[in-house]
């Protein structure tokens, strides 16, 4: 199958102040030191790879005292040029939400919604051609799903996460192209697994070793799939489906519970007007 990449626009934030001094997910261990120069080099490699593939990368200025800002995907959800802001579950990240909204206001986005309910942006929202998939169970409020549906005017499908290691949807599921996804079934409740089987009968199912390597915290442009290098079991299945996997080393950032997708917020443009 011939796959075509679509140029994307991403928002990223350098890990200038990245460290792990608290634990708000099972991957964070404050006793393990972070090699900050290495984390920055790994982040720069990811950014440069996007640029080499023809994508646009915007950058958010990192703020001292907010070590998780590098995980820019959590700061908002942008669909059709419209911005749903984040409202973080933990006080350690609360200030990030307004910084993201200020960036959008300063960069030409006018249709912006400040949320009433807890959601962590693309951490728990994933956009397919037909739906917005929405995770719940550890961070985002189920009430945020109705809020997103009302704002975007797109159907939102709620999915229950049941394994704390996969605390955000973007650690358990990845959109590859259109309505094509890959996911780790045990991360979801039985009912949510049934919904996923019904909606995505041809999905790529990811086993435990690759899920634990954060293999689902990946970014696809429709052809290239940038994924953590330790998720080696995904390389052959992705190639069989016509994708070009690109392994990335973000091992230092994984100490904060994030990898490729967590570092990458997609700025989805408004639809082209009809001719």
Wavefront OBJ file of the C-alpha trace (Angstrom):
o trace
v 0.000 0.000 0.000
v 1.305 3.443 -0.948
v 1.207 5.795 2.019
v 1.375 9.563 1.614
v 2.647 11.873 4.323
v 0.666 15.028 5.045
v 2.590 18.134 6.151
v 1.776 18.865 9.771
v 2.202 21.802 12.131
v 3.386 20.955 15.621
v 3.880 22.824 18.893
v 6.792 21.751 21.084
v 8.553 23.024 24.214
v 12.238 22.441 24.932
v 13.047 20.592 28.194
v 15.171 23.468 29.488
v 13.860 22.983 33.029
v 13.018 19.281 32.854
v 13.552 17.230 36.011
v 11.663 14.690 38.081
v 11.119 15.994 41.609
v 7.598 14.654 42.164
v 5.550 11.703 40.973
v 2.174 12.118 39.285
v 2.322 8.958 37.169
v 3.812 5.479 37.686
v 6.808 6.216 35.450
v 8.118 9.128 37.545
v 10.729 8.279 40.180
v 12.274 11.330 41.888
v 15.195 9.181 43.079
v 16.417 8.724 39.504
v 18.482 11.685 38.280
v 17.808 13.257 34.901
v 20.629 13.992 32.480
v 19.391 17.386 31.302
v 21.857 17.866 28.402
v 20.915 14.409 27.118
v 17.188 15.152 27.452
v 17.679 18.369 25.483
v 19.691 16.577 22.776
v 17.008 13.899 22.424
v 14.278 16.535 22.174
v 16.273 18.467 19.556
v 16.686 15.274 17.551
v 12.914 14.794 17.519
v 12.299 18.410 16.507
v 14.921 18.238 13.759
v 13.442 15.007 12.441
v 10.045 16.666 12.065
v 11.658 19.532 10.179
v 13.560 17.139 7.910
v 10.252 15.457 7.015
v 8.793 18.774 5.899
v 6.705 19.586 8.953
v 6.446 22.957 10.696
v 7.481 23.157 14.344
v 6.397 26.057 16.538
v 7.985 26.396 19.961
v 6.637 27.387 23.335
v 9.032 29.173 25.704
v 9.786 26.939 28.715
v 9.136 28.425 32.135
v 11.258 27.808 35.259
v 9.450 25.741 37.871
v 7.346 23.890 35.311
v 9.460 20.825 34.484
v 6.678 19.002 32.597
v 6.163 21.724 29.987
v 8.214 19.603 27.584
v 5.125 17.396 27.327
v 3.416 19.990 25.155
v 0.720 17.626 23.889
v -1.089 18.034 27.187
v -1.610 21.785 26.847
v -4.593 21.855 24.453
v -6.529 20.092 21.723
v -6.624 21.845 18.348
v -9.127 20.656 15.728
v -10.281 22.586 12.652
v -8.279 25.587 13.842
v -10.280 25.714 17.100
v -8.564 25.445 20.475
v -9.879 23.610 23.526
v -7.603 24.585 26.390
v -6.401 22.196 29.068
v -7.319 22.046 32.728
v -4.775 19.897 34.519
v -5.633 17.337 37.174
v -2.555 18.000 39.332
v -1.533 21.368 40.806
v 2.069 20.801 39.735
v 0.989 21.432 36.127
v -1.883 23.903 36.573
v 0.078 26.958 35.424
v 0.878 25.361 32.065
v -2.702 25.760 30.852
v -2.694 29.565 30.795
v 0.768 29.663 29.183
v -0.569 27.560 26.320
v -3.659 29.756 25.954
v -1.468 32.876 25.888
v 0.584 31.319 23.078
v -2.526 30.617 21.021
v -3.852 34.140 21.561
v -0.515 35.595 20.464
v -0.292 33.386 17.376
v -3.474 34.127 15.514
v -5.913 31.643 17.055
v -9.217 33.330 17.843
v -11.668 30.486 18.467
v -10.474 29.445 21.909
v -12.470 27.712 24.653
v -11.295 27.755 28.255
v -12.538 24.457 29.710
v -14.860 24.002 32.653
v -13.821 20.375 33.214
v -10.495 18.627 33.682
v -8.857 17.507 30.458
v -5.179 17.168 29.554
v -5.285 18.011 25.884
v -3.930 15.441 23.481
v -2.946 13.315 26.420
v -6.522 12.064 26.546
v -7.934 13.162 23.178
v -7.031 11.514 19.859
v -8.427 12.698 16.538
v -9.360 10.273 13.750
v -11.069 11.076 10.465
v -14.508 10.272 11.916
v -14.268 10.733 15.689
v -12.503 12.266 18.617
v -11.484 9.461 20.965
v -11.415 10.489 24.611
v -9.747 8.711 27.520
v -10.970 8.772 31.094
v -10.161 7.010 34.333
v -6.975 8.590 35.659
v -6.680 12.227 34.556
v -9.455 13.677 32.385
v -13.021 14.061 33.609
v -15.787 12.272 31.686
v -17.555 15.649 31.661
v -14.821 16.989 29.396
v -16.023 14.660 26.646
v -19.383 16.401 26.311
v -17.611 19.738 26.515
v -15.314 18.784 23.618
v -18.184 17.451 21.518
v -20.199 20.625 22.014
v -17.229 22.848 21.152
v -15.886 20.989 18.117
v -19.173 19.617 16.781
v -17.570 16.225 16.252
v -18.652 12.925 17.817
v -16.602 12.102 20.903
v -16.156 8.457 21.888
v -15.373 7.874 25.579
v -12.905 5.113 26.450
v -12.141 3.853 29.964
v -8.474 3.374 30.878
v -7.942 0.754 33.577
v -4.165 0.254 33.890
v -2.390 3.098 35.759
v 0.740 2.624 33.655
v -1.336 3.862 30.732
v -2.720 6.878 32.507
v -3.343 8.903 29.341
v -4.965 7.774 26.118
v -1.797 8.652 24.194
v 0.107 5.963 26.072
v -2.413 3.282 25.047
v -3.569 4.268 21.553
v -2.130 5.995 18.488
v -3.842 7.294 15.358
v -1.893 6.176 12.301
v -3.917 7.569 9.400
v -7.558 8.535 8.924
v -9.543 6.001 10.952
v -6.604 3.606 11.242
v -5.218 3.167 14.740
v -3.038 0.944 16.885
v -3.746 0.249 20.534
v -3.003 -1.981 23.537
v -6.264 -3.775 24.457
v -5.494 -4.540 28.149
v -5.144 -0.808 28.832
v -8.925 -0.483 28.324
v -12.020 -1.769 30.105
v -13.848 -4.715 28.494
v -16.612 -2.436 27.245
v -14.145 0.026 25.745
v -12.283 -2.845 24.075
v -15.568 -3.889 22.487
v -16.159 -0.350 21.226
v -12.666 -0.224 19.722
v -13.159 -3.590 18.014
v -16.435 -2.367 16.526
v -15.102 0.975 15.312
v -11.645 -0.196 14.262
v -11.830 -3.878 13.263
v -8.540 -3.653 11.348
v -6.553 -1.895 14.073
v -2.987 -2.932 14.822
v -3.061 -4.587 18.258
v 0.036 -3.889 20.335
v 1.330 -6.408 22.853
v 2.626 -5.793 26.357
v 6.384 -5.369 25.691
v 5.875 -2.712 23.019
v 3.186 -0.937 25.027
v 5.460 -0.886 28.085
v 8.192 0.608 25.887
v 5.760 3.491 25.210
v 5.391 2.325 21.626
v 1.919 3.841 21.423
v 3.201 7.267 22.404
v 4.029 7.816 18.750
v 3.313 10.370 16.038
v 2.270 9.558 12.475
v 1.996 11.906 9.502
v 0.185 9.269 7.463
v 3.380 7.650 6.252
v 6.194 8.153 8.753
v 5.623 6.875 12.299
v 8.043 8.308 14.836
v 8.109 5.951 17.812
v 10.297 5.081 20.809
v 13.260 3.004 19.684
v 12.666 0.336 22.336
v 9.325 -0.638 20.733
v 11.083 -2.930 18.270
v 8.130 -5.295 17.902
v 6.163 -2.589 16.071
v 8.650 -2.077 13.246
v 7.675 -5.060 11.095
v 3.874 -4.735 11.559
v 4.001 -1.052 10.641
v 6.081 -1.768 7.545
v 3.648 -4.497 6.521
v 0.892 -1.873 6.533
v 2.937 0.473 4.345
v 4.179 2.823 7.050
v 7.780 3.900 7.512
v 8.683 3.591 11.205
v 11.369 5.943 12.494
v 12.758 4.893 15.908
v 13.638 7.766 18.244
v 15.565 7.753 21.510
v 13.733 9.787 24.125
v 14.859 7.690 27.073
v 15.543 10.626 29.378
v 12.093 12.089 28.832
v 10.521 8.719 29.545
v 11.656 9.280 33.147
v 8.856 11.849 33.279
v 6.322 9.463 31.773
v 6.369 10.739 28.209
v 7.888 10.111 24.805
v 7.349 11.168 21.192
v 3.640 12.042 21.301
v 3.774 13.659 24.721
v 6.315 16.126 23.326
v 4.210 16.910 20.261
v 0.960 18.864 20.091
v -0.599 18.927 16.627
v -2.054 22.230 15.414
v -4.772 21.008 13.074
v -5.808 23.714 10.609
v -9.270 24.919 9.757
v -10.825 23.103 6.783
v -10.350 24.660 3.371
v -13.467 26.563 2.232
v -15.378 24.935 -0.603
v -14.410 26.070 -4.097
l 1 2 3 4 5 6 7 8 9 10 11 12 13 14 15 16 17 18 19 20 21 22 23 24 25 26 27 28 29 30 31 32 33 34 35 36 37 38 39 40 41 42 43 44 45 46 47 48 49 50 51 52 53 54 55 56 57 58 59 60 61 62 63 64 65 66 67 68 69 70 71 72 73 74 75 76 77 78 79 80 81 82 83 84 85 86 87 88 89 90 91 92 93 94 95 96 97 98 99 100 101 102 103 104 105 106 107 108 109 110 111 112 113 114 115 116 117 118 119 120 121 122 123 124 125 126 127 128 129 130 131 132 133 134 135 136 137 138 139 140 141 142 143 144 145 146 147 148 149 150 151 152 153 154 155 156 157 158 159 160 161 162 163 164 165 166 167 168 169 170 171 172 173 174 175 176 177 178 179 180 181 182 183 184 185 186 187 188 189 190 191 192 193 194 195 196 197 198 199 200 201 202 203 204 205 206 207 208 209 210 211 212 213 214 215 216 217 218 219 220 221 222 223 224 225 226 227 228 229 230 231 232 233 234 235 236 237 238 239 240 241 242 243 244 245 246 247 248 249 250 251 252 253 254 255 256 257 258 259 260 261 262 263 264 265 266 267 268 269 270 271 272 273 274 275
